Amino acid sequence: MATARRATAKRPNASKEELLEYYHEMLLIRRFEEKAGQLYGMGLIGGFCHLYIGQEAVVVGLEATAKEGDQRVTSYRDHGHMLACGMDPKGVMAELTGRSGGYSRGKGGSMHMFSAEKKFYGGHGIVGAQVSIGAGLAFANRYRGNDNVSFAYFGDGAANQGQIYECFNMCSLWKLPCIFVIENNQYAMGTSLKRASSTPALYTRGEAFGIPGEAVDGMDVLAVKAAGEKATAHCRAGEGPYILEMNTYRYRGHSMSDPAKYRTREEVQKMREERDPIDHVRDMLMAGNLATEDDLKEVDKTIKAIVNESAQFAQDSPEPAESELWTDVYA
């Protein structure tokens, strides 16, 4: 299928080390999510579980442009974001399974994790609510006088939520360093973008507020990184917010309970065969003689070991004690 993929695979604008790092990070997310899907099917993960399979290039490309002190906040499709910013797969998987070894001590589950250490300000279950937090983080950066930026991720469905436009106005008015990242995976739960938005070019939503934006190939990690570098430079220079519409695609349903009957198998298969973000980097590595088939098999072997270890850690970790019901609760 390599011949059907993008011709740009033969002209990588990145070093061997960079490409291998992106390949490793994206494959880690892919294998982790596949394992999470397995554990969900076994009944070891309860509640909702939203997988990031297919969208890996977005967060890996943007994290390549982040620096120490930058913050990120996202929605409930959050496992990939946690791994990309350096959170421990064991702690993430333990949280998915509701165990005390998880990042939120087993009380947050798939949709509500947090790490102050990694400046990951949570996955959030209320659609669009995390964007206000992203604006608040940007306000804190401006108030402190540093050059850090906040990345506020949300989907094409959330792009229609009212509080997002309040954030656009505030961030533009006060020139807050917030990068609004619209992960446009084409379907809001089960509704296609063309049926839900009067303006299909979502990156233009900030024009009324004077916020620049652009559409990006979210299946190409190098295109994402290039756009991210432009956006972070804009924000760090004190020029205010920036909008990046990442045109991407999720291979699985909206959540594990979604049979995804609103699209054809052929559509999903075509994306997998022709636009897969991991295969794209693989093709660049192979075409440029930067890695061999055996090299990449070894990367996959290493990652599978990491993921299996995280799954075992999760299953071995105890459930939270009853006393945890009363910790971190506002009274």
VODRENVO-973842 format. One record per residue: x, z, y of N, C-alpha, C in turn; residue in one letter. Coordinates in steps of 0.001 Angstrom, whole numbers. Atoms other than C-alpha are relative to their C-alpha. Layout:
% VODRENVO-973842
<site <X Z Y> <X Z Y> <X Z Y> "a">
...
END
This chain:
% VODRENVO-973842
<site <813 0 -1211> <0 0 0> <852 0 1269> "m">
<site <-860 -109 -1173> <3026 260 2288> <-78 -1234 886> "a">
<site <38 1229 -780> <2670 -3380 3341> <-1191 -35 948> "t">
<site <1194 -9 -849> <-757 -2638 4849> <134 972 1161> "a">
<site <-144 -1016 -1040> <561 139 7042> <623 -584 1263> "r">
<site <-450 460 -1297> <1767 -56 10624> <1421 -560 -8> "r">
<site <-1320 621 -64> <4693 -2340 11389> <1022 913 658> "a">
<site <-917 -900 -708> <6167 405 13598> <762 904 -955> "t">
<site <-699 -822 979> <7194 2170 10396> <1451 -428 -157> "a">
<site <-1367 505 150> <10311 6 10460> <865 300 1219> "k">
<site <-761 -215 -1227> <11370 1046 13967> <-172 1444 495> "r">
<site <177 -1403 -404> <11541 4843 14129> <777 337 1262> "p">
<site <-652 -441 -1229> <12284 6187 17603> <272 1491 -105> "n">
<site <-305 -1404 254> <13581 9459 16182> <1183 64 -950> "a">
<site <-1142 -172 890> <16592 10815 14355> <-456 305 -1415> "s">
<site <283 -338 1395> <16772 11343 10614> <-460 1449 -109> "k">
<site <331 -1422 60> <16667 15112 11147> <-1410 267 520> "e">
<site <1339 -181 -563> <13558 14901 13318> <-1073 -502 -963> "e">
<site <987 562 910> <11704 12654 10898> <-170 867 -1243> "l">
<site <85 -862 1175> <12548 14886 7945> <-726 1306 331> "l">
<site <693 -1223 -416> <11361 17932 9890> <-1495 -244 117> "e">
<site <1421 312 -141> <8046 16262 10775> <-638 -226 -1375> "y">
<site <502 255 1348> <7637 15098 7182> <-232 1316 -737> "y">
<site <104 -1305 654> <8263 18615 5894> <-1190 791 548> "h">
<site <1067 -795 -617> <5868 20251 8370> <-1382 -559 -333> "e">
<site <1301 599 309> <3045 17775 7787> <-344 150 -1475> "m">
<site <258 -129 1435> <3434 17883 4015> <-310 1450 -371> "l">
<site <316 -1406 242> <3441 21687 4096> <-1474 271 310> "l">
<site <1405 -183 -363> <84 21630 5893> <-904 -656 -1045> "i">
<site <818 732 980> <-1294 19016 3466> <-82 766 -1329> "r">
<site <-10 -701 1292> <-222 20890 322> <-666 1373 100> "r">
<site <642 -1308 -200> <-1332 24241 1752> <-1513 -145 -3> "f">
<site <1444 207 -87> <-4780 22887 2532> <-585 -427 -1349> "e">
<site <459 373 1341> <-5079 21300 -893> <-128 1239 -882> "e">
<site <47 -1242 765> <-4285 24668 -2451> <-1152 886 469> "k">
<site <1127 -781 -523> <-6788 26390 -146> <-1316 -531 -540> "a">
<site <1203 596 572> <-9422 23945 -1353> <-192 407 -1456> "g">
<site <70 -431 1393> <-8576 24847 -4948> <-464 1460 -106> "q">
<site <359 -1417 38> <-8802 28583 -4269> <-1456 214 403> "l">
<site <1408 -87 -398> <-12142 28069 -2524> <-896 -349 -1175> "y">
<site <779 411 1162> <-13455 26248 -5576> <-2 1045 -1105> "g">
<site <-95 -1061 1006> <-12309 29172 -7724> <-720 1273 441> "m">
<site <715 -1166 -505> <-14283 31590 -5569> <887 1070 601> "g">
<site <-937 -972 -565> <-11188 33298 -4164> <-12 4 1526> "l">
<site <184 55 -1454> <-11988 32226 -582> <-1499 -40 252> "i">
<site <1428 -63 -277> <-15403 33169 759> <-323 -483 1404> "g">
<site <424 418 -1337> <-17420 32134 3773> <306 -1464 252> "g">
<site <-303 1381 -371> <-16604 28954 5647> <1499 -266 -137> "f">
<site <-1405 402 86> <-13363 27035 5173> <97 -1453 430> "c">
<site <-108 1347 -567> <-12451 23990 7265> <1439 -486 -157> "h">
<site <-1343 490 308> <-9487 21913 6077> <473 -1036 1026> "l">
<site <-644 827 -1032> <-7049 19992 8293> <577 -1289 -591> "y">
<site <-605 1134 695> <-6192 17266 5764> <-321 -1310 720> "i">
<site <129 1255 -739> <-5596 13978 7609> <407 112 1451> "g">
<site <-257 -191 -1426> <-5001 15491 11046> <1385 601 283> "q">
<site <-1263 -747 -111> <-1499 16888 10435> <918 -451 1139> "e">
<site <-923 512 -1013> <330 14638 12910> <-275 577 1389> "a">
<site <368 -494 -1330> <-1567 16088 15885> <765 1284 336> "v">
<site <-599 -1294 -329> <-367 19664 15721> <1517 -11 -203> "v">
<site <-1453 58 213> <3091 18849 14319> <684 -722 1160> "v">
<site <-580 734 -1129> <3751 16313 17077> <4 813 1274> "g">
<site <64 -801 -1224> <2619 18677 19827> <899 1229 -73> "l">
<site <-893 -1155 129> <4502 21675 18454> <1459 -410 210> "e">
<site <-1362 495 -238> <7637 19504 18652> <336 -25 1485> "a">
<site <-235 21 -1447> <7189 19550 22449> <-95 1393 622> "t">
<site <179 -1365 -519> <6508 23292 22786> <1334 723 87> "a">
<site <-1193 -835 -105> <9097 25846 23857> <-400 1466 -120> "k">
<site <250 -1429 142> <9437 29602 23505> <-889 502 1131> "e">
<site <919 -540 -1003> <6576 31346 25288> <-1266 -802 192> "g">
<site <1229 796 -79> <4080 28475 25127> <-1035 587 -949> "d">
<site <1072 -568 818> <700 29507 23748> <-890 -1110 -555> "q">
<site <949 942 571> <-1847 27810 21560> <-1246 752 -474> "r">
<site <1272 -572 449> <-5510 28490 20787> <-846 -1157 -516> "v">
<site <730 1106 605> <-7856 26478 18613> <-1335 470 -565> "t">
<site <1309 -292 577> <-11144 26351 16750> <163 515 -1417> "s">
<site <13 -521 1371> <-12052 27280 13191> <788 -872 -974> "y">
<site <-833 842 874> <-10079 24317 11706> <1457 302 364> "r">
<site <-1187 -579 -632> <-6974 26379 12278> <1220 206 -882> "d">
<site <-1135 -309 879> <-4732 26690 9216> <1237 -818 359> "h">
<site <-1132 863 -337> <-2564 23721 10204> <716 449 1252> "g">
<site <-589 -459 -1246> <-2002 25116 13679> <879 1232 -236> "h">
<site <-766 -1208 301> <-816 28430 12259> <1328 -350 -657> "m">
<site <-1219 378 694> <1684 26818 9921> <959 -741 930> "l">
<site <-848 798 -886> <2953 24419 12589> <733 853 1033> "a">
<site <-671 -844 -1004> <3766 27244 15024> <890 1058 -655> "c">
<site <-966 -856 678> <5774 29079 12370> <-541 1245 -655> "g">
<site <563 -1159 688> <3347 31594 10917> <268 -110 -1507> "m">
<site <-362 -68 1412> <4122 32693 7343> <-1160 -475 -880> "d">
<site <1081 468 883> <2118 30743 4718> <-591 1111 -859> "p">
<site <513 -1103 826> <1816 33923 2645> <-1037 810 771> "k">
<site <948 -758 -818> <117 35792 5498> <-1263 -776 291> "g">
<site <1168 835 -259> <-2174 32852 6211> <-893 -68 -1240> "v">
<site <788 107 1228> <-3245 32429 2590> <-640 1336 -365> "m">
<site <578 -1312 284> <-3741 36176 2174> <-1219 258 884> "a">
<site <1158 -167 -883> <-6053 36122 5174> <-1175 -856 -469> "e">
<site <1065 869 506> <-8004 33185 3748> <-753 672 -1143> "l">
<site <610 -640 1165> <-8633 35225 610> <-499 1407 298> "t">
<site <537 -1302 -388> <-9600 38350 2571> <810 1175 -505> "g">
<site <-860 -1061 525> <-6609 40442 1502> <746 714 1125> "r">
<site <-624 -844 -1027> <-4800 43200 3363> <1337 -544 475> "s">
<site <-1265 605 -414> <-1586 41158 3468> <-171 -1145 978> "g">
<site <261 1098 -921> <-3260 38648 5785> <270 353 1448> "g">
<site <-341 -198 -1410> <-2597 38193 9482> <-1003 883 736> "y">
<site <1009 -876 -605> <-5863 39936 10388> <-431 1079 -996> "s">
<site <195 -1038 1020> <-5562 42365 7463> <-1238 -246 -857> "r">
<site <1090 370 880> <-8211 40469 5538> <-1374 20 622> "g">
<site <1305 -132 -650> <-10970 40879 8102> <-414 -1237 793> "k">
<site <314 1181 -792> <-10787 37505 9826> <-373 -1203 -838> "g">
<site <288 1141 851> <-10845 35060 6953> <527 -1302 571> "g">
<site <-474 1333 -374> <-10397 31329 7417> <-138 -292 1487> "s">
<site <346 431 -1352> <-11944 31093 10869> <542 881 1116> "m">
<site <-387 -920 -1075> <-10453 34054 12740> <1338 665 -295> "h">
<site <-1343 -558 169> <-6705 34564 12592> <707 23 1342> "m">
<site <-651 -266 -1290> <-4252 35614 15279> <1434 439 -253> "f">
<site <-1378 -501 69> <-530 36185 15842> <588 71 1397> "s">
<site <-602 -183 -1325> <764 37650 19083> <1461 -419 -25> "a">
<site <-1420 344 120> <4315 37132 17812> <240 -1493 191> "e">
<site <-165 1455 -84> <3870 33363 17486> <-802 -615 1146> "k">
<site <804 479 -1133> <1690 33113 20620> <-1153 -886 -469> "k">
<site <1175 689 518> <-1184 31896 18464> <-1208 891 280> "f">
<site <1080 -854 -483> <-4295 33204 20168> <-1325 -252 -712> "y">
<site <1158 -14 863> <-6673 32576 17353> <-650 -1331 -300> "g">
<site <978 1006 327> <-8934 30233 15542> <-1335 641 355> "g">
<site <1244 -579 -513> <-12442 30683 16947> <-1210 -733 -554> "h">
<site <1167 560 650> <-15802 30163 15298> <-1080 -497 948> "g">
<site <1010 452 -959> <-17890 29662 18450> <484 -1311 625> "i">
<site <-433 1339 -395> <-17745 25960 19303> <326 -72 1490> "v">
<site <-438 176 -1382> <-15744 25376 22473> <445 1260 697> "g">
<site <-309 -1256 -693> <-15267 29067 23294> <1496 213 202> "a">
<site <-1446 -210 -95> <-11514 28922 22691> <603 -687 1223> "q">
<site <-539 737 -1146> <-11062 26522 25605> <92 912 1222> "v">
<site <-49 -962 -1102> <-11891 29289 28092> <1199 936 -144> "s">
<site <-1169 -844 237> <-9212 31426 26464> <1272 -762 354> "i">
<site <-1149 832 -359> <-6749 28556 26818> <206 -70 1504> "g">
<site <-97 13 -1463> <-7561 28375 30528> <502 1345 513> "a">
<site <-462 -1326 -398> <-7046 32128 30803> <1481 191 -244> "g">
<site <-1430 -66 286> <-3639 31872 29163> <800 -790 1042> "l">
<site <-664 804 -1030> <-2708 29134 31622> <5 734 1341> "a">
<site <55 -799 -1229> <-3858 31370 34486> <1077 1083 -24> "f">
<site <-1029 -1031 124> <-1572 34131 33189> <1390 -582 247> "a">
<site <-1305 642 -225> <1372 31718 33150> <216 -292 1478> "n">
<site <-111 306 -1431> <655 30624 36706> <205 1295 804> "r">
<site <-92 -1293 -687> <237 34244 37840> <1386 604 -144> "y">
<site <-1332 -555 257> <3541 35243 36257> <1127 -869 556> "r">
<site <-1003 871 -598> <5359 32298 37785> <973 -603 -988> "g">
<site <-893 649 969> <6841 30983 34546> <-387 -1468 -159> "n">
<site <333 1414 198> <6818 27382 33315> <-566 -255 -1391> "d">
<site <635 175 1301> <4995 27975 30048> <-1340 -714 138> "n">
<site <1294 681 30> <1945 25948 29083> <-822 535 -1158> "v">
<site <893 -343 1113> <-1079 26679 26917> <-611 -1286 -539> "s">
<site <640 1123 678> <-2421 24209 24386> <-1380 464 -464> "f">
<site <1365 -362 380> <-6219 24443 24077> <-588 -1150 -822> "a">
<site <494 1023 920> <-7405 22481 21041> <-1515 117 -190> "y">
<site <1417 26 347> <-11021 21431 20497> <-362 -1381 -510> "f">
<site <377 1258 616> <-12919 18666 18741> <-908 -866 849> "g">
<site <861 922 -741> <-15014 15708 19808> <-1404 566 160> "d">
<site <1305 -635 -147> <-18187 17706 19145> <0 1046 1087> "g">
<site <-120 -1050 -1010> <-17015 20620 21275> <171 -582 1402> "a">
<site <-222 623 -1308> <-16192 18160 24066> <-1275 -80 830> "a">
<site <1275 32 -723> <-19896 18244 24994> <-477 1378 435> "n">
<site <384 -1358 -374> <-19969 22012 25545> <247 242 1499> "q">
<site <-52 -184 -1452> <-20595 23144 29125> <1188 788 502> "g">
<site <-1081 -836 -514> <-17893 25810 29406> <1310 -760 123> "q">
<site <-1221 795 -91> <-15233 23155 28902> <142 -589 1409> "i">
<site <-58 601 -1337> <-16150 21584 32242> <223 1058 1077> "y">
<site <-349 -1105 -893> <-16025 24947 33952> <1510 229 -33> "e">
<site <-1452 -161 140> <-12492 25231 32596> <739 -1148 679> "c">
<site <-603 1148 -683> <-11656 21710 33803> <69 256 1504> "f">
<site <77 -227 -1444> <-12790 22651 37306> <984 1079 441> "n">
<site <-861 -1119 -369> <-10939 25949 37402> <1482 -369 -127> "m">
<site <-1406 359 224> <-7708 24582 35951> <488 -1026 1023> "c">
<site <-380 998 -1000> <-7717 21625 38335> <121 636 1387> "s">
<site <17 -654 -1315> <-8575 23771 41380> <1255 835 229> "l">
<site <-1140 -912 -131> <-5773 26254 40719> <1294 -551 -607> "w">
<site <-1172 667 608> <-3365 23769 39071> <594 835 -1141> "k">
<site <-428 -825 1128> <-3192 25785 35871> <628 -875 -1088> "l">
<site <-734 796 996> <-731 24570 33184> <-642 39 -1387> "p">
<site <735 30 1269> <-3235 23907 30415> <-79 -1438 -508> "c">
<site <152 1309 631> <-3103 20952 28014> <-1240 60 -881> "i">
<site <1233 63 776> <-6593 20199 26740> <180 -1064 -1079> "f">
<site <-237 908 1118> <-6151 18650 23300> <-1319 -238 -738> "v">
<site <1246 344 681> <-9258 16869 22016> <362 -652 -1338> "i">
<site <-266 557 1326> <-8859 16370 18266> <-1231 -796 -437> "e">
<site <1143 871 269> <-11245 13455 17948> <118 -577 -1414> "n">
<site <-45 490 1384> <-11681 13107 14185> <-1227 -850 -335> "n">
<site <1089 996 73> <-14695 10824 14808> <-1362 558 -397> "q">
<site <1279 -562 433> <-17366 13156 13408> <-112 1472 393> "y">
<site <287 -1387 -333> <-18789 16355 14913> <-941 526 -1073> "a">
<site <721 -363 1229> <-19959 18048 11710> <-374 -1297 -717> "m">
<site <372 1241 676> <-21893 14998 10514> <-436 -1096 950> "g">
<site <463 971 -993> <-22607 13133 13748> <1170 -792 556> "t">
<site <-1088 835 -498> <-20396 10190 14691> <59 58 1518> "s">
<site <-212 -83 -1448> <-18959 10108 18193> <-929 -940 759> "l">
<site <799 984 -738> <-20866 6965 19184> <-1467 404 107> "k">
<site <1382 -467 -51> <-24162 8752 18474> <-155 1251 854> "r">
<site <87 -1289 -689> <-23300 11894 20426> <571 -5 1410> "a">
<site <-663 -1 -1304> <-21315 10852 23497> <-317 -1262 790> "s">
<site <260 1154 -864> <-22307 8619 26405> <1304 -587 531> "s">
<site <-1325 478 -412> <-18586 8307 27206> <937 109 -1189> "t">
<site <-820 -71 1208> <-16720 7431 23995> <1486 239 272> "p">
<site <-1391 -293 -359> <-13378 7627 25827> <60 1430 533> "a">
<site <89 -1415 -365> <-13195 11401 25840> <1088 443 980> "l">
<site <-1073 -398 -907> <-9900 11567 27733> <-365 -232 1459> "y">
<site <432 245 -1383> <-11772 10313 30823> <-920 1101 514> "t">
<site <942 -1041 -394> <-13969 13411 30883> <512 849 1175> "r">
<site <-549 -803 -1084> <-11610 15043 33396> <132 -731 1322> "g">
<site <-189 797 -1220> <-11712 12253 35985> <-690 607 1213> "e">
<site <737 -590 -1128> <-14334 14007 38123> <734 1195 596> "a">
<site <-749 -1177 -457> <-11934 16958 38403> <1433 -361 380> "f">
<site <-1348 435 -349> <-8833 14872 39090> <1036 327 -1059> "g">
<site <-925 -325 1079> <-7307 15653 35695> <405 -1281 -724> "i">
<site <-442 1189 729> <-5169 12870 34214> <-138 200 -1502> "p">
<site <114 -81 1441> <-5566 12053 30553> <329 -1324 -645> "g">
<site <-266 1230 730> <-4801 9526 27869> <-442 125 -1449> "e">
<site <326 54 1417> <-5865 8448 24406> <1285 -237 -781> "a">
<site <-1230 35 789> <-3230 8848 21700> <-337 -296 -1456> "v">
<site <149 222 1429> <-2855 7590 18145> <356 1295 -712> "d">
<site <-222 -1300 626> <-3282 10947 16451> <413 -65 -1450> "g">
<site <-492 158 1367> <-2207 9524 13096> <1485 -364 -4> "m">
<site <-1423 349 -156> <1310 8779 14409> <708 1160 688> "d">
<site <-623 -1207 -544> <3432 11900 14907> <928 -300 1168> "v">
<site <-904 344 -1100> <5903 10092 17175> <-786 -343 1266> "l">
<site <861 286 -1157> <3109 8811 19441> <-535 1307 580> "a">
<site <481 -1309 -454> <1741 12357 19595> <1091 729 760> "v">
<site <-1099 -693 -659> <5135 13782 20468> <279 -601 1377> "k">
<site <-273 659 -1284> <5707 11194 23222> <-1053 373 1041> "a">
<site <1071 -377 -925> <2321 11955 24787> <102 1478 366> "a">
<site <-162 -1426 -250> <2958 15687 24428> <1113 291 989> "g">
<site <-1113 -188 -934> <6269 15414 26256> <-424 -339 1431> "e">
<site <510 391 -1319> <4541 13647 29147> <-922 1080 553> "k">
<site <959 -1009 -440> <1786 16252 29288> <683 1323 343> "a">
<site <-685 -1270 -279> <4098 19284 29079> <843 -109 1265> "t">
<site <-787 179 -1217> <6359 17848 31781> <-892 97 1238> "a">
<site <980 -47 -1088> <3311 17400 34025> <-383 1446 311> "h">
<site <435 -1391 -187> <2186 20994 33474> <1132 895 473> "c">
<site <-1136 -858 -370> <5626 22587 33736> <451 -246 1437> "r">
<site <-377 338 -1377> <6160 20819 37060> <-994 542 1024> "a">
<site <978 -578 -923> <3150 22645 38533> <-1066 -967 458> "g">
<site <949 1031 -410> <933 19551 38629> <-1412 235 -527> "e">
<site <1336 -300 500> <-2010 21198 36892> <-211 -451 -1431> "g">
<site <316 276 1407> <-3799 20435 33611> <115 -1463 -374> "p">
<site <-106 1354 543> <-3669 17370 31384> <-894 -81 -1234> "y">
<site <869 191 1160> <-6036 15941 28755> <628 -1011 -955> "i">
<site <-476 909 1040> <-4846 14404 25495> <-1115 -171 -1031> "l">
<site <984 284 1042> <-7451 12742 23289> <739 -549 -1209> "e">
<site <-686 398 1223> <-5952 12586 19800> <-1003 -663 -949> "m">
<site <891 715 897> <-7744 9907 17815> <535 123 -1425> "n">
<site <-474 -343 1330> <-7416 11210 14295> <-1148 -117 -994> "t">
<site <1020 160 1029> <-9424 11508 11087> <157 1102 -1037> "y">
<site <-58 -986 1081> <-10312 14189 8568> <-486 -644 -1288> "r">
<site <359 614 1270> <-10409 13140 4948> <-1101 775 -724> "y">
<site <998 -828 676> <-12530 16045 3719> <-1243 154 884> "r">
<site <1203 -257 -776> <-15961 17164 4872> <276 940 1156> "g">
<site <-163 -894 -1142> <-16534 19207 7995> <472 1374 -460> "h">
<site <-455 -1228 659> <-16226 22324 5837> <-92 -246 -1501> "s">
<site <-1 180 1447> <-15921 22900 2116> <-1409 -208 -563> "m">
<site <1375 153 476> <-19729 22920 1818> <-624 -1334 405> "s">
<site <519 1261 -534> <-20096 19459 3405> <303 -1151 -965> "d">
<site <-233 1137 900> <-20586 16524 969> <390 -1282 731> "p">
<site <-439 1132 -850> <-19837 14115 3881> <-692 -1315 -377> "a">
<site <748 1204 363> <-22581 11642 2982> <-288 -911 1190> "k">
<site <243 796 -1207> <-22697 10347 6557> <1045 -1099 195> "y">
<site <-988 1074 -83> <-19711 8043 5920> <276 -498 -1415> "r">
<site <-211 599 1313> <-18692 5735 3084> <1352 402 -590> "t">
<site <-1276 -237 675> <-15992 6331 515> <1029 -1040 409> "r">
<site <-898 1091 -378> <-14551 2980 1528> <664 272 1341> "e">
<site <-564 -319 -1314> <-14073 4164 5105> <1137 1010 -133> "e">
<site <-1020 -1034 187> <-12169 7261 4003> <1212 -573 -728> "v">
<site <-1098 572 781> <-10095 5328 1465> <856 -930 841> "q">
<site <-739 924 -873> <-9139 2715 4050> <936 781 931> "k">
<site <-838 -832 -856> <-7852 5442 6388> <1170 583 -788> "m">
<site <-1053 -578 840> <-5912 7071 3561> <1096 -1017 -312> "r">
<site <-946 1017 428> <-4281 3816 2529> <776 -638 1147> "e">
<site <-616 747 -1094> <-3539 2312 5926> <472 856 1169> "e">
<site <-283 -753 -1215> <-3303 5155 8444> <515 1418 -252> "r">
<site <-383 -1374 304> <-2093 8283 6651> <1249 404 792> "d">
<site <-1123 -399 -862> <234 10214 9020> <1262 371 -775> "p">
<site <-1169 -385 794> <2500 11521 6254> <646 -1230 -627> "i">
<site <-540 1244 552> <2871 8148 4552> <721 -807 1074> "d">
<site <-624 725 -1110> <3728 6696 7968> <1445 467 203> "h">
<site <-1360 -524 -158> <6747 9001 8339> <832 -309 -1244> "v">
<site <-686 342 1247> <7654 8451 4700> <510 -1443 49> "r">
<site <-390 1407 -97> <7693 4702 5312> <1172 -192 961> "d">
<site <-1104 109 -954> <9964 5124 8347> <1302 496 -613> "m">
<site <-1198 -550 647> <12397 7250 6362> <548 -968 -1046> "l">
<site <-426 912 1061> <12478 4800 3478> <492 -1335 573> "m">
<site <-361 1303 -577> <12586 1621 5591> <1327 69 747> "a">
<site <-1252 -156 -741> <15454 3002 7678> <1147 507 -843> "g">
<site <-1016 -538 915> <17402 4129 4603> <466 1388 425> "n">
<site <-305 -1357 -454> <17235 7666 5986> <-267 1038 -1083> "l">
<site <279 -888 1124> <15963 9175 2754> <-334 -847 -1210> "a">
<site <322 693 1248> <15606 8181 -881> <-1285 577 -589> "t">
<site <1180 -489 706> <12633 8572 -3171> <259 1391 -571> "e">
<site <-355 -1305 576> <14451 11472 -4852> <67 1081 1076> "d">
<site <-55 -963 -1112> <15079 13152 -1477> <-1398 515 341> "d">
<site <1352 -364 -401> <11381 13114 -652> <-733 742 -1116> "l">
<site <565 -762 1123> <10412 14286 -4131> <488 1449 43> "k">
<site <-561 -1346 -87> <12703 17260 -3583> <-683 797 1111> "e">
<site <741 -655 -1082> <10969 18045 -273> <-1364 461 -512> "v">
<site <1319 -337 541> <7612 17962 -2032> <99 1160 -989> "d">
<site <-205 -1076 974> <8939 20196 -4825> <195 1337 699> "k">
<site <-250 -1225 -771> <10191 22748 -2293> <-1281 532 629> "t">
<site <1241 -393 -669> <6889 22748 -437> <-1018 538 -998> "i">
<site <937 -478 1020> <4827 23135 -3594> <362 1418 -439> "k">
<site <-441 -1346 365> <6925 26193 -4462> <-421 1008 1065> "a">
<site <401 -876 -1104> <6240 27694 -1013> <-1499 275 -60> "i">
<site <1458 -126 30> <2507 27044 -1336> <-448 827 -1207> "v">
<site <354 -787 1196> <2308 28407 -4882> <346 1472 189> "n">
<site <-395 -1382 -282> <4165 31513 -3755> <-1015 668 924> "e">
<site <988 -567 -936> <1691 31995 -912> <-1313 305 -721> "s">
<site <1231 -226 748> <-1250 31662 -3312> <136 1218 -909> "a">
<site <-218 -1149 874> <271 34189 -5697> <36 1294 800> "q">
<site <-51 -1173 -887> <1025 36588 -2848> <-1419 423 396> "f">
<site <1377 -291 -412> <-2592 36311 -1719> <-778 682 -1123> "a">
<site <753 -565 1125> <-3975 37044 -5171> <521 1382 -410> "q">
<site <-585 -1299 344> <-1570 39962 -5685> <-255 1059 1070> "d">
<site <206 -934 -1108> <-2311 41510 -2287> <-1352 710 -166> "s">
<site <1259 -727 186> <-4983 44236 -2393> <-1029 -345 1077> "p">
<site <1048 148 -1002> <-8311 44022 -627> <133 1122 1028> "e">
<site <-132 -1037 -1046> <-8565 45973 2651> <-667 1305 -440> "p">
<site <605 -1307 262> <-9260 49699 2357> <-1283 137 815> "a">
<site <1256 -199 -718> <-12707 50878 3430> <224 488 1424> "e">
<site <-299 -523 -1339> <-11089 52619 6403> <235 -1118 1009> "s">
<site <-235 1133 -900> <-10289 49156 7827> <-1274 -424 729> "e">
<site <1260 319 -678> <-13964 48839 8713> <-26 552 1421> "l">
<site <81 -703 -1287> <-13313 51142 11676> <1226 -243 875> "w">
<site <-1168 305 -836> <-9985 49774 12935> <-252 -1263 815> "t">
<site <118 1160 -900> <-9753 47332 15851> <-1443 -359 330> "d">
<site <1410 198 -357> <-13444 47799 16617> <-259 677 1343> "v">
<site <336 -598 -1290> <-14645 48339 20174> <-1154 990 -162> "y">
<site <1049 -1011 94> <-16725 51486 20535> <-413 430 1410> "a">
END
